């Protein structure tokens, strides 16, 4: 297994320190605050480990980001076993640093069942082999890249390919849509729950960006403050995070210093496997 993916799986492999209490760490990459997807993924790991029935997998989660996480301090995940029913299991998770909650989440798990089925069709988007990698897109716009930026780049555990090229260093107004192919860079374990946690980690990487595409601004702008406020996710079908998944994102609204974005995630064969919604802070200081 490639080291970058192993490191991410190690990040999601929480240490149990007490009944219903787990400890996670953050990578030392120089970020000022903890990446939101990391907290989502780790919180879902903590909730999953308190669900003894292995046939029950997550079907939804709803979380709120309360405070910025500190990358230099471990995160404690306290799980409340709200309910264990005949078909559904409910858990509440609070992520804590220095005695204060930085994130809370409710997650629901369900036994596998069959039932009525329908889905929206997958958008007609170029296959991943015809889309640009992040590195290719950055090389295309290298002339606008800030000095010293290349030195900060390092291999990532999640591979992304973009159907619509965007100059992130000198943005122009674009429609509030984006389509990104994502997968891990190496094979994942077969564990359904772990693949769900990996997708929870990955789906926060580009979603909020969609809400400020029309406004020709980027996160490098010193007057621009951006952060996830809440995040909801629904898992529809089992999937593998090491196979190409199309992440179709749109932003119907922004206003009040907030941007609202949605996402639907499909397998390459067109199966809808997850849906996402998020509101984020997009505050421009003038």
N, C-alpha and C positions, 0 to 999 in steps of 0.2 A: 504494500500500500504506500502511495506517495506520502511523504512526510507532512505536507501541508494539510492533507485530509486527516491523517492520523492525529495531528495536533488539534484539529477542530473536534474530532471525536473525543479526544481526551478532555477538551474543554467542556463538552456536554456530559462527560462521565462524572457526575457529582459525587462528592464524598458524603455518606450518611453519617451524621455525628450524634444523632439521637432519634428516637421514634418520631417520624413526621418532620424531621429537621435535616436539611442538606446544606452543604457548603460548596460554592463554586468560585472559581477565580477568573481573572481576565487576562488576555494576552498582553505582553509588554511591547506595544507597538507605537507608543508615544501619543495616543489619542487622549484628548482632554476628558472625555467621558466615555462610559461604557456604550458600545453599540447596542441599539434597541433589540435587534434580532437575537443577539446573544442572550439577553435577559428573557425574551420570549421562549427561545429554545430550551434554556436551562430550567425555566419555570415549568415548562411542559414535561421535561424529564422528571422533575421532582414530583409533579402530580401523578405521572404515569407509574412511578415506582411505589406508590401507595395503593394502586389498583391491582389486587392479587389475581383476579380472574384474567388470565392472559388472552381470552377471547374478546375482551372489551378493549376497543381502541378509541382514541379521541375522535369525536365528530364535530366539536366546536370549542372555541376558546374566546374569551372576551377579557381584554386587559387594559389597564390604565398606567401610563408612565407618570409617576408623581414627582420625582426629583431626578436630577442627573446622577448617574452612577459614577463612582470613583474607581478608576482602573487599578489603583494601587491597594485597594482594600477588598478582602474576600466578601462575597455576597452570601448571606444566609437565606435559604428558602424554607419558610415555615408552611406546612401543608395542613389544612383543616379538612378532615374527612366529613364533608357535609352530609352525604347520603349514599347508601348502597342499596339500590332497588333491584327489582327482578330483571329489568332490561338496561337501566341507566345507572351510572355512577357519577356523582358530582364531587368536585374538589375545588377548594379555594386555596390559592397560593399567595403569600406575601413575601416579597424580596426585601431584605433588610440590610442596611449598612449603617454602622455607628448608632444603632438603636432606633433608626428612623426608616419607615417604609419608603422605598424608591419605586416600587411597582407592585400592583396587585392584579390577580387574574382569577377568573372562574373558568373551569374546564369541565366538559361533560364527556363521558365515555359510554359506549353502547355495545351490546353484544351484536355479532353479525346477524343481519336479517335480510330477507328478500322482500320486495314490495313493488309498487307502481314506479315506473321509471320514465323520465324524459330529461333532456338537456338542451341548452342552446348549442348550435354547431360551433366548431372551432373557426376563428377567423382565417381567411385565406392569406397566409403569410409565407414568405420565402422560408425554405427549410434552413436549419442552422448552418449547414455547409455553405450556404450562399450569403450568410449574414456576417457582419464585421465583429471581430473580437474587440474587447475594450482596448487592447494594445494597438490593434490596427487602426481603430478610430482615433486614438491619441496620436499615432504617427501621422495620420492624415492632417491633423490640426496642430502639429508640433510647433509651428511658428508662433502660435498663441499660448503655448505652455509656459507657465511661470518658471523663472530660472530656479534650478535646483529641484524641480518637481520630480524628474526622472529618478533621482537618487532615492526618493521616498517609495518608489514602487517596489513591490516584492511579490513573489508567487502567491496566488490565492487558492483556497480549497474549492471554491465555486467558480466554474467556468461560465461566462456569460457571452452571448452573441446578440448583437443589436440589429433589428430589422430596419430601424430608422437612424441614420447617422446624426449625431449631434455634437457640436463643438462646445464641450463643457467649459472651456476656458474663455470663450468669447461668444456666449449664447445669443441667438436671435430668436424672436418670437416664433413659437411652434404650436400646433394644435395640442390640446391636453390629452394626448394618447401616446403610448409607447408599447412596443412588443419586443420582449426579450426572451431568448432561449436560455435556459439555465440547467446545469447538472453538476454534480460533484466531479472532481477530476480523476477519481478512481472508484473502484467498486465499493459499494456500501454493504454492510452486513444485511442479512435477510429480515431482520427485526422490523415489523411494520411500524411499531411505535417510534423506533429510532429514526426511521425515514420521515415520519411526521415531524419529529423534533428538528431534523435537518431542514425540512422545507420551511418550518416556522422561522428558523434562523435566516434562511436565504430570502424569504419574501419581503423582508424589511429593507433590502439593499437599494431598491430603485423606486419603491411605491410613492414615497412623498415627493420625489423629484417631478413626478407627472403633474403635480398641482401648481408648480411654478414655471413649467415650460412656456406658457403663453406670455410670461412677463419678462423674458430675456434677462434672467438673473441666475447666478449660480452660487454655490455654497462657499466659494472662495471670496466673495464680496464681504468686506469687513463690516458693512452696514446691514448685512442680512443675517437674521437669526432663524435657524431652522431646527426643529426637534419633533419627534413623534409624541403625540398626546395620548392616543388610544389606538387599539388594534384589535380587530375581530377576525376570526378565521374559522372556516367550515371545511371539514374533510369529507368528501363525498364517496371516494373509492380508494382502495389500496393502490399504491404506486411505488416505484423505485426512484429515489432521488439521484441515482447515478445514470439514469436515462434522460434523454432530452425532454424537457418540459417547456411548453410555451406559456409565458407569463404575459397575458394581455391586460394592460392597465389603462385606466382612464380617470379623469378628474372632472366630475360634473360641475363643481363649484369651488370657488375660493372667495373669502371675504372675512372681515373681522379679524385679520391677522391669522386666519386659519385656512388650510387647504384640505379638501376632502378628496380621497382617491379610492378607487375600487380595483380589484384584480380578479381575473379568472385564470385558472391554471389547467392546461390540457397536456395529455400525453401526445407524442408525435403521431399516434394513430387517431387522435381526435377525441379521446375520452376526457370529459371534464372531471378532474379529480379534486379540486379545491377552489374555494372562493375566499376573497380577502376584502376587508374594508378598513380604512384608516383615516383619522384626522390628525393633521400635524400643525404645529406652529410655524408660520411663514411670515415673520415680522421684519419689516424693512424700517430701519432707523434712519430718519432723514434729519 
